[in-house]
């Protein structure tokens, strides 16, 4: 039943996309050109019993995303590029499903979508679809990225999508080290870098509100509320 529901959601999404004006970037770039300009982010890996499985999943996703050159006007869709995580290519790792932590095939891929989203904000790309997590699992000491910079993805239901509105071709490159996860947004021509800040407020009920702001113009990009597991 679960597989049928996912299949139905995917079919409906593709049908809707066929009537949209989107031109989607495809993972068919075998040349993998080297672009001279880049924006860089790195995040620490935190100790976990499922870290090796998570790194495996991030590596599979990286290999597929690195095949893609996103031309001006094209739309990047995380799931169109990465594909179905419920296959033998992905391992079971920690994931939030229906507000609960559990092992899920492709678990940990949200770290990839999150770092891509953060870089997309820094590049001023047009965000078409992005969802925040509903729960904040971390304390400030255990957090690997700013609260509000995340982008949860659920195959068939929640995607990360943005349009390349920069006027130049872009692509992503990854490095998965022992204790660090690195991602570069490379571009054929220079891209102005936006200074994105993330501010967290503790709400009266103990939950958290995160506000992302583009400091270059004062524009609020997103306001997300997270249930905290720490209260």
Residue pairs with C-beta under 8 A, 6 or more apart in sequence:
3 86
5 156
6 86
6 155
6 156
6 157
7 156
9 156
9 157
10 155
10 156
13 156
13 159
17 24
22 75
22 128
22 163
23 73
23 74
23 75
24 74
24 75
24 76
24 77
24 80
25 68
25 69
25 70
25 71
25 74
25 75
25 76
25 77
25 81
25 164
26 68
26 80
27 64
27 65
27 67
27 68
27 81
28 67
29 67
29 68
29 69
29 171
30 67
32 66
32 67
32 171
33 69
33 171
33 188
34 186
35 169
35 170
35 171
35 186
35 187
35 188
36 188
37 186
37 187
37 188
37 189
37 190
37 191
38 173
38 184
38 185
38 186
38 187
39 119
39 122
39 123
39 184
39 185
39 187
39 191
39 193
40 182
40 183
40 184
40 185
41 115
41 118
41 119
41 122
41 182
41 183
41 184
42 180
42 181
42 182
42 183
43 111
43 115
43 144
43 145
43 180
43 181
43 182
44 144
44 179
44 180
44 181
45 51
45 54
45 55
45 144
45 178
45 179
45 180
45 181
46 142
46 144
48 54
48 94
50 92
50 93
50 94
50 103
50 107
50 108
53 91
53 92
53 93
53 107
53 108
54 93
54 94
54 107
54 108
54 111
55 108
55 176
56 90
56 91
56 93
57 85
57 90
57 91
57 93
57 106
57 107
57 108
57 109
58 108
58 109
58 111
58 112
58 174
58 176
58 181
59 176
60 82
60 89
60 90
61 82
61 109
61 112
62 112
62 174
62 176
64 81
64 82
64 83
65 81
65 82
65 112
65 116
65 172
65 174
66 171
66 172
66 173
66 174
67 81
68 76
68 81
68 171
68 172
69 169
69 170
69 171
70 76
70 164
70 169
70 170
70 171
71 164
71 169
72 164
72 165
72 166
72 167
72 168
72 169
73 163
73 164
73 165
74 163
74 164
75 128
75 161
75 162
75 163
75 164
76 116
76 160
76 161
76 162
76 163
76 164
77 159
77 160
77 161
78 112
78 113
78 116
78 153
78 159
78 160
78 161
79 153
79 155
79 156
79 159
80 159
82 109
82 112
83 89
84 155
85 104
85 105
85 106
85 109
85 155
86 105
86 106
86 155
87 105
90 105
90 106
91 105
91 106
91 107
92 103
92 104
92 105
92 107
93 103
93 104
93 106
93 107
93 108
94 101
94 102
94 103
94 104
94 107
94 108
95 101
95 102
95 103
95 104
95 106
95 107
95 108
95 110
96 133
96 134
96 135
96 137
96 152
97 104
99 134
99 135
99 227
101 137
106 155
109 153
110 133
110 150
110 151
110 152
110 153
111 144
111 145
111 181
112 174
112 183
113 151
113 152
113 153
113 160
114 145
114 149
114 150
114 151
115 145
115 181
115 183
116 151
116 160
116 172
116 183
117 127
117 130
117 149
117 150
117 151
117 160
117 162
118 145
118 146
118 149
118 196
119 172
119 183
119 185
120 127
120 162
120 185
121 127
121 149
121 194
121 196
121 212
121 214
121 221
122 185
122 193
122 194
122 196
123 166
123 170
123 185
123 187
123 191
123 193
123 194
124 165
124 166
124 191
124 192
124 194
125 162
125 163
125 164
125 165
125 166
126 162
126 163
126 165
127 161
127 162
127 221
128 161
128 162
128 163
129 158
129 159
129 160
129 161
130 151
130 160
130 161
130 162
130 222
131 151
131 152
131 153
131 158
132 148
132 150
132 151
132 152
132 210
132 222
132 224
132 226
133 150
133 152
133 226
134 152
134 226
134 227
135 226
135 227
135 228
135 229
136 147
136 208
136 226
136 227
136 228
136 229
136 230
137 229
138 144
138 147
139 230
144 181
146 198
146 210
147 198
147 200
147 208
147 210
147 226
148 198
148 199
148 200
148 210
148 211
148 212
148 222
148 224
149 196
149 198
149 212
151 160
152 158
153 159
153 160
164 170
166 187
166 191
167 189
168 187
168 188
168 189
168 191
169 187
169 188
170 185
170 186
170 187
170 188
170 191
171 185
171 186
172 183
172 184
172 185
172 186
173 183
173 184
173 186
174 181
174 182
174 183
174 184
175 181
175 182
175 183
176 182
185 191
194 214
194 215
194 216
195 214
195 215
195 216
196 212
196 213
196 214
196 215
196 221
197 212
197 213
197 215
198 210
198 211
198 212
198 213
199 210
199 211
199 213
200 208
200 209
200 210
201 208
201 209
201 210
201 211
202 208
203 209
203 225
206 228
206 231
207 225
207 226
207 227
207 228
207 231
208 225
208 226
208 228
209 223
209 224
209 225
209 226
210 222
210 223
210 224
210 225
210 226
211 220
211 222
211 223
212 220
212 221
212 222
212 223
213 219
213 220
213 221
214 221
